[in-house]
Amino acid sequence: MVDAPLIVTKDLKKTYLMGMHRIDALAGITLSFRKGEYAGLVGPSGSGKTPLLNIIGSLDTPSAGSAI
């Protein structure tokens, strides 16, 4: 039997408005994690790691898409 995913994001987007500028922190992230899986989240500063984790952890809401 295959375990259902514990974390699923589909076409996740997060946009911030900074004055007249629009900053796309996340642009269409789709992923899933199953029980027992390990993953590393790496990238340069400003690449969207914290917004992604905040949305997965229900600390923030996406601008579009879904996170379950």
C-alpha distance (Angstrom), angle and dihedral (degrees) to the residues before:
residue distance angle dihedral
M1 . . .
V2 3.80 . .
D3 3.80 116.9 .
A4 3.79 116.7 -123.6
P5 3.82 114.7 -117.2
L6 3.82 115.9 -89.2
I7 3.81 94.7 -156.7
V8 3.80 123.8 31.8
T9 3.79 130.4 172.8
K10 3.78 123.2 -177.3
D11 3.80 123.7 -165.9
L12 3.81 89.8 -26.6
K13 3.80 115.4 -170.0
K14 3.79 132.2 178.6
T15 3.79 122.5 -173.5
Y16 3.79 128.0 -178.0
L17 3.79 126.0 -163.6
M18 3.81 114.3 -140.2
G19 3.78 105.7 -176.9
M20 3.80 105.7 -63.7
H21 3.82 93.1 -14.4
R22 3.79 127.6 92.6
I23 3.82 115.4 -147.4
D24 3.80 117.3 -161.9
A25 3.81 105.0 -153.7
L26 3.82 93.9 171.7
A27 3.78 124.6 22.6
G28 3.80 114.4 -170.0
I29 3.82 104.7 -35.2
T30 3.81 114.5 -176.7
L31 3.81 119.2 178.6
S32 3.79 143.5 134.1
F33 3.80 136.1 -157.4
R34 3.79 126.1 -158.6
K35 3.80 128.5 -154.6
G36 3.80 110.9 -73.6
E37 3.80 96.3 17.8
Y38 3.78 121.1 129.0
A39 3.78 124.6 -154.0
G40 3.77 136.3 176.9
L41 3.78 121.4 -141.7
V42 3.79 109.7 -152.7
G43 3.77 135.4 162.8
P44 3.77 142.5 119.0
S45 3.77 123.9 -69.9
G46 3.78 110.4 -72.4
S47 3.81 95.7 23.4
G48 3.84 95.3 119.2
K49 3.81 103.9 -99.1
T50 3.80 95.3 131.4
P51 3.83 96.3 44.8
L52 3.82 89.1 50.6
L53 3.80 93.2 50.7
N54 3.81 91.9 43.8
I55 3.80 90.8 54.3
I56 3.82 93.4 45.3
G57 3.82 89.0 49.1
S58 3.84 92.0 49.1
L59 3.80 92.9 -117.0
D60 3.81 91.8 118.5
T61 3.80 137.6 21.5
P62 3.79 126.2 -123.2
S63 3.79 121.9 -115.5
A64 3.81 87.9 -135.5
G65 3.78 138.4 -7.6
S66 3.78 126.5 38.4
A67 3.79 141.1 -85.2
I68 3.80 120.0 -162.8
